[in-house]
Amino acid sequence: MVGANGPMPLLKVPGFVGPQIAIGIALLLLVAGEAAAADNRDGSRQSSLDGLGVISPSTIHLSWHLLNTTQAPSPRNWFGFAYDVADKYAVLYGGYDPLAGPTAYSDTWTFSAGKWTNLHLSVHPSGLSGLVMAYDPDLRGVLAFGGEALFGSAYYNDTWLFHAGNWTQLTPSVSPPPRSQYAMAYDAYDSEMVLFGGYNSGGVTLSDTWTFNGTTWSQVHSPRSPPGSQFASMVFDSQTNQTLLRGGVNSSSGAVAGTWAFQAGTWKLLPRTSTPLRVHAPMATLANGTPVFFSGQNSKSGATYNTTYEFFAGYWHLVHTSNTPSPRPLGGIAYDPQEKGTVYFGGGEYTIGIYNATYVLR
């Protein structure tokens, strides 16, 4: 949501219960936050106690590594972030810093071989924050949709493609209505981009599903679909050939529980897939191809997290990582084969600060 000072750090909703998981044998894990000096603007604070879960046996030795980059995008959240497979670098666009003005950004950066590069592009998407980016192998580029202007003064529904270092606006004959903070991922099973939810200029939480075939958008009417949600995240699971949706919050009914799977134009709620209820927790994949999410925020209390969960065998599993970044929501995450790991950048909100550190999980 957007208030007088820009995007709100959390949304208080009724009927919300605290973080919980019941997956097999429960294990209580206190995840230690990393030293404050590791992050730009990172004050002294404690890490979060984040639920019960089963540690993944396949990723028990994973560690977070803080990368020492000579330059980087300025501290921000609410930006678009994706790995460009064709050009072999991660791409970041836009974002928002409530503590710097506030300021909404329109810059485009690439990340390759441990180095950030500002492309200084004058042509770029209309939305400055709240837009989502995902790689489209059919178009051999990164797709972006919509987003919002500073303070939510305008909402957009334009579609853009980032390819070979430049942005190009596409002209689909049909487009979803304007929105911000939706979920989007490429569905490799059906060869199409999938978009769900978000919120519009009236602050209404949306529940519609759209697909993009490279030419135009089409609305999908599944017999059953997830409840409307904003700040949710989505990723394709190559192990099950399903696009997974989780997290988020509904402005009327509160936090959205469970994980939904989209395949062949149909949504289904997966059994026993609840995780700690949170928003602003982006998803990507690990090197083994399994979905993963990190960080996030409790939509009612505002508590922030720094735990990592991996999805395999039909369950979300708590991953025990070392050198874990301090708790933060609203960052960007993408698997980067050049780094042989999952890259996480930025994030943060009003009460804990805004960051521009780059980490890789491997």
C-alpha positions in Angstrom: 0.0 0.0 0.0 1.0 3.6 -0.4 0.7 6.3 2.2 1.7 9.9 2.5 5.4 8.9 2.9 5.4 6.4 0.1 5.1 2.6 0.2 4.0 1.4 3.7 6.4 -1.0 5.4 3.7 -3.3 6.5 -0.1 -3.8 6.1 -2.1 -4.4 9.3 -4.9 -6.8 8.6 -7.5 -8.6 10.7 -7.7 -12.3 11.5 -4.0 -12.9 11.2 -2.2 -15.6 13.2 1.6 -15.7 13.9 4.2 -17.6 12.0 3.8 -21.3 12.1 4.7 -24.5 10.3 3.9 -28.2 10.9 6.0 -30.3 8.6 7.1 -33.7 9.9 9.3 -33.4 13.0 9.6 -29.8 14.2 12.9 -28.3 14.9 13.3 -24.9 16.6 16.1 -22.9 15.1 17.4 -19.5 16.0 19.1 -18.0 13.0 21.9 -15.6 13.9 22.0 -12.3 12.0 25.3 -11.2 10.4 27.4 -8.4 11.8 26.1 -4.9 11.3 29.2 -3.8 9.4 28.4 -6.3 6.6 25.6 -4.1 5.3 25.2 -0.5 4.2 23.0 1.3 6.8 22.7 -1.8 8.9 22.2 -0.9 12.5 22.6 -3.2 15.5 19.7 -5.6 15.9 19.0 -9.2 16.6 18.0 -12.0 14.2 14.5 -13.4 14.2 13.0 -16.6 15.7 11.2 -17.8 12.6 9.0 -20.8 13.1 9.4 -24.5 13.2 10.5 -26.7 10.2 12.6 -29.5 9.0 16.1 -28.7 7.8 16.6 -29.7 4.2 19.2 -32.6 4.0 20.2 -31.5 0.4 21.2 -28.0 1.4 22.4 -28.2 4.9 25.8 -26.9 4.0 24.7 -23.8 2.2 26.3 -20.5 3.2 25.6 -16.8 2.4 28.6 -14.9 1.1 28.8 -11.1 1.2 30.3 -9.9 -2.1 32.7 -7.0 -2.0 31.6 -5.0 -5.0 33.5 -1.8 -5.9 30.2 -0.1 -6.8 26.5 -1.0 -6.6 23.0 0.4 -7.0 22.1 2.8 -4.2 20.2 1.3 -1.3 16.6 0.5 -2.3 13.6 -1.9 -2.1 10.6 -2.5 -4.4 12.8 -3.0 -7.5 12.7 -5.5 -10.4 15.4 -8.1 -10.5 15.9 -11.2 -12.7 18.7 -13.2 -14.4 19.0 -12.7 -18.1 20.0 -16.1 -19.4 20.7 -14.9 -23.0 23.1 -12.2 -22.0 24.5 -14.0 -18.9 24.0 -11.3 -16.2 21.4 -10.3 -13.6 19.4 -7.2 -14.3 18.0 -4.7 -11.8 15.7 -1.9 -12.6 14.1 0.9 -10.5 13.2 0.7 -6.9 12.4 3.0 -3.9 14.2 4.4 -0.9 11.9 5.9 1.7 14.9 7.2 3.7 16.5 9.2 0.9 14.0 11.9 0.1 12.1 9.6 -0.5 13.4 8.7 -3.9 12.1 6.4 -6.7 14.7 5.2 -9.2 14.7 4.7 -12.9 18.2 3.3 -13.4 19.1 0.0 -14.9 22.0 -2.1 -13.6 23.6 -5.4 -14.7 25.5 -7.7 -12.4 28.2 -10.0 -13.8 31.3 -11.6 -12.4 30.9 -9.9 -9.1 30.6 -6.4 -10.7 27.6 -4.0 -10.9 27.4 -1.8 -14.1 25.1 1.2 -14.5 23.8 1.2 -18.1 22.6 4.9 -18.0 19.5 4.2 -20.1 17.1 7.0 -21.0 14.4 4.6 -22.3 12.9 2.4 -19.6 9.6 1.2 -18.1 7.1 3.8 -16.8 6.8 2.2 -13.3 9.7 3.1 -11.0 8.8 0.6 -8.2 6.5 -2.3 -7.5 7.1 -3.9 -10.9 8.3 -7.5 -11.2 10.8 -8.9 -13.7 11.2 -12.4 -15.1 13.2 -13.9 -17.9 11.2 -15.1 -21.0 13.2 -17.7 -23.0 11.0 -17.3 -26.0 11.7 -13.6 -26.3 15.3 -14.1 -25.1 15.0 -11.2 -22.6 13.6 -10.0 -19.3 10.0 -9.0 -19.2 8.6 -6.3 -16.9 5.0 -5.1 -16.4 3.3 -2.1 -14.8 4.4 -0.8 -11.5 3.8 2.6 -9.9 5.2 6.1 -9.7 6.5 7.8 -6.6 3.9 8.0 -3.8 1.6 5.8 -6.0 0.7 9.0 -8.0 0.2 6.8 -11.1 -0.1 3.1 -11.8 0.9 1.5 -15.1 0.1 -1.5 -17.3 2.8 -1.2 -20.0 4.9 -4.2 -21.0 8.6 -4.0 -21.5 11.4 -6.3 -22.7 15.0 -5.9 -21.7 17.3 -7.5 -24.3 20.9 -7.0 -25.4 21.3 -4.1 -22.9 18.3 -2.1 -23.8 14.6 -1.7 -23.0 11.9 -1.9 -25.6 8.2 -1.3 -25.0 6.0 -4.0 -26.4 2.5 -3.3 -27.7 0.2 -6.2 -26.8 -3.4 -5.8 -28.1 -4.7 -6.8 -24.6 -3.1 -6.0 -21.2 -4.0 -6.6 -17.5 -5.3 -3.5 -15.7 -2.6 -1.2 -14.1 -1.2 -2.6 -10.9 1.8 -2.8 -8.5 3.4 -5.5 -6.3 1.9 -8.5 -8.2 3.6 -11.9 -8.6 5.0 -13.1 -12.0 7.1 -16.0 -13.3 7.7 -17.8 -16.6 5.8 -21.1 -16.9 8.2 -23.4 -18.7 5.6 -26.2 -18.9 3.2 -24.1 -21.0 5.8 -21.7 -22.5 4.1 -18.5 -21.2 4.6 -15.8 -18.6 2.1 -16.0 -15.7 1.0 -12.9 -13.7 -1.2 -12.9 -10.6 -2.7 -10.3 -8.2 -1.2 -7.1 -6.9 -3.0 -3.9 -6.0 -4.3 -0.9 -8.0 -4.6 2.8 -7.5 -7.6 2.3 -5.2 -5.6 0.1 -2.9 -7.8 -2.9 -3.9 -6.1 -6.3 -3.7 -6.4 -8.1 -7.0 -7.1 -11.8 -7.7 -6.9 -12.1 -11.4 -4.6 -14.4 -13.4 -3.0 -13.4 -16.8 -0.7 -15.2 -19.2 1.6 -13.6 -21.8 2.5 -15.6 -24.9 5.1 -13.2 -26.3 2.5 -11.2 -28.3 -0.4 -10.5 -26.0 -1.9 -11.0 -22.6 -4.9 -13.3 -21.9 -6.9 -13.5 -18.7 -7.2 -17.0 -17.3 -10.4 -18.2 -15.6 -9.4 -21.2 -13.4 -12.2 -23.2 -11.7 -10.4 -22.4 -8.5 -7.9 -19.7 -7.8 -5.8 -18.2 -5.0 -7.4 -15.5 -2.8 -6.4 -12.0 -3.9 -2.9 -11.1 -2.7 -0.3 -8.3 -2.9 3.4 -8.7 -2.1 3.2 -12.4 -2.9 6.0 -14.2 -4.9 6.1 -16.8 -7.7 8.6 -19.2 -9.3 8.6 -22.1 -11.7 9.3 -25.5 -10.1 11.1 -27.6 -12.7 10.9 -30.7 -10.5 7.0 -30.8 -10.8 6.5 -28.6 -13.9 4.3 -26.2 -11.8 4.4 -22.5 -11.2 4.3 -21.9 -7.4 2.7 -18.9 -5.7 3.0 -18.2 -2.0 2.9 -15.5 0.6 1.3 -12.2 0.3 -1.6 -10.5 2.1 -5.2 -9.6 1.3 -6.3 -6.1 2.4 -9.6 -7.5 3.6 -8.9 -11.0 5.0 -5.3 -10.8 6.1 -2.2 -12.9 5.4 -2.5 -15.6 2.7 -1.5 -19.1 3.8 -0.4 -22.1 1.8 1.2 -22.6 -1.6 -0.7 -22.7 -4.9 0.4 -24.4 -8.0 -0.5 -23.3 -11.6 -0.3 -25.7 -14.5 -2.2 -25.9 -17.8 -4.4 -22.9 -16.9 -5.5 -24.3 -13.6 -4.7 -23.3 -10.0 -4.7 -25.8 -7.1 -3.9 -25.4 -3.5 -1.1 -27.8 -2.5 -1.7 -29.7 0.8 0.6 -29.2 3.8 2.5 -26.4 2.3 2.1 -23.6 4.9 5.1 -21.7 5.9 5.5 -18.7 8.3 3.0 -16.2 7.1 4.8 -13.3 5.6 5.0 -10.8 2.8 7.9 -9.3 0.7 9.7 -12.7 0.5 10.9 -13.1 -3.1 11.4 -16.6 -4.6 14.0 -18.0 -6.9 15.7 -21.4 -7.3 18.8 -23.0 -5.9 21.6 -24.5 -8.0 19.8 -27.9 -7.8 16.7 -26.3 -9.4 14.4 -26.4 -6.4 12.4 -23.3 -5.4 13.7 -21.2 -2.5 12.6 -18.1 -0.7 14.5 -15.9 1.8 13.6 -13.1 4.2 10.2 -11.4 4.4 8.0 -9.6 6.9 5.1 -10.4 9.2 2.2 -8.4 7.7 0.6 -7.7 11.1 3.5 -7.2 13.6 6.1 -5.9 11.1 8.7 -8.4 12.4 11.3 -9.2 9.8 13.0 -12.5 9.0 16.2 -13.9 7.7 15.4 -17.6 7.2 15.6 -19.6 4.0 13.1 -22.3 2.9 13.5 -24.8 0.0 10.6 -26.6 -1.7 11.0 -30.3 -2.6 9.0 -33.5 -2.3 5.8 -31.5 -1.8 7.0 -29.6 1.3 8.8 -26.4 2.3 11.9 -27.3 4.3 13.8 -24.9 6.6 17.4 -24.6 5.3 20.1 -24.1 7.9 22.5 -21.5 6.4 25.7 -19.9 7.8 26.7 -16.3 7.6 23.1 -15.3 7.2 22.3 -11.7 6.3 20.4 -9.7 9.0 16.5 -9.8 8.7 15.1 -7.8 5.9 12.1 -7.8 3.5 11.6 -6.3 0.0 14.9 -7.4 -1.6 15.5 -9.1 -5.0 16.6 -12.7 -5.5 17.6 -14.7 -8.6 19.7 -17.8 -9.4 22.9 -16.7 -11.1 24.8 -19.6 -12.9 27.9 -17.4 -13.3 28.1 -17.1 -9.5 27.0 -20.7 -9.1 24.5 -19.6 -6.5 21.4 -17.6 -5.7 22.1 -13.8 -5.5 20.2 -11.5 -3.1 20.4 -7.7 -3.3 19.1 -4.8 -1.3 15.9 -4.7 0.6 14.9 -3.3 4.0 12.2 -0.9 5.2 11.7 2.2 7.4 12.5 0.7 10.9 15.6 -1.3 10.0 17.1 0.7 7.2 17.5 0.3 3.4 20.4 -1.8 2.1 22.6 -2.2 -1.0 24.7 -5.2 -0.1 25.0 -8.1 -2.5 25.0 -11.7 -1.2 25.2 -15.1 -2.9 23.9 -18.4 -1.4 25.8 -21.4 -2.4 
